[in-house]
Amino acid sequence: MENHKPSTRFLRRHILASDRHPFIGRIIDLSIVSLYFDSYEELSKHPDCKYALEVDSALLGLTQRVESLNLVGKMLWPEPFPKHFKDFPITRHDWLTVGADAFLMRYVSIVDCAILLVNSVLECGLPLRSCTIQSLQKAGIPSRLIDVLRDLIADQGKLRGERNSRLHHGYERGFTLDDSTFRLAARLEKHGRGLRGTDMEDRPINVSRSFKEGLVELQRDFNFSTRKLVRRLDNLYDLLAPEFERRFSPRFKPLPYEMRERSS
């Protein structure tokens, strides 16, 4: 992400919609078929139902992960804004650290969920642990789908690298121009004490200002990334919808009347 001058002015929050695409509605409508059966074994005897439910399971994993980014958004746009952090179980600095961890982990993992959905819709049959873009490409899926998945990864850019560094190398993001002073001031505030003086930038130490600057930085990353994410996923659903119908339609058979009556 680009560097910006520190700011304490909150951005307008981008709230993600996880189920607005027609493809998602189509799969959700079909998933009601699970109510007609008492067991998965019974359902599996019907190829159309089995295929629809397997796609629904993969799609649910993706849409739930997208929706979970709104939980992160609530951390980055706290309402109401806390007046006193000394009563919180963690410091202001810790709050930002946990928010960054949750955002990076959930945002980056959306690509993995998208890959699993492609695997399910196109019936590649790849095991979860070996389901990658490379293995999908070897399975012969359309190049347009590969391009969208690669675009999703490219959009993650530095954030994907930061996620990997945090998980594997112990890297911690700095949230202000003098993050060491902010971290210390936040710890002292937690214990009911303040920290006076100036930071490395010769600014008066102000833990509230530093916290807001860190929030705005995370808000900027969140909004920029999630707006692009929604557009990419819409492109993916546009491509998957006809692929699904091409496979589902030849298998479709109306359920027997007695089964429909049983579930009504």
Summary of the structure (lengths in Angstrom):
residues: 264
radius of gyration: 23.3
end to end distance: 52.9
largest distance: 78.8
contacts: 748
relative contact order: 0.17
helix: 68%
strand: 1%
